């Protein structure tokens, strides 16, 4: 079981990035997928989640700027990040969850937004 995140990088304020996270090795359909982030000296926080049916949930700080989506056939979740701000700088982690079985985390990808 592996979650491979990609798409992070350095971008100026106001710019955009698209993160991807591909899940492999799962023998079952993944229920919920999502993105969390952790800035230096801070706790990991929720960014956005999406169910297998497409229902989404966003942190207030990213509503209207970030869009989460997923491709169930490819077991892949995406995070389109627009109008990025310096305070969005963090390591972004993807998460996959199968209820009653377990929670799985990716390795993280660095997003840095310069002012």
Helices and strands as residue ranges (DSSP letters): E 2-6, E 9-12, E 17-24, E 32-38, E 45-50, E 56-58, E 66-71, G 72-74, E 76-81, G 86-88, E 90-98, E 102-105, E 109-114
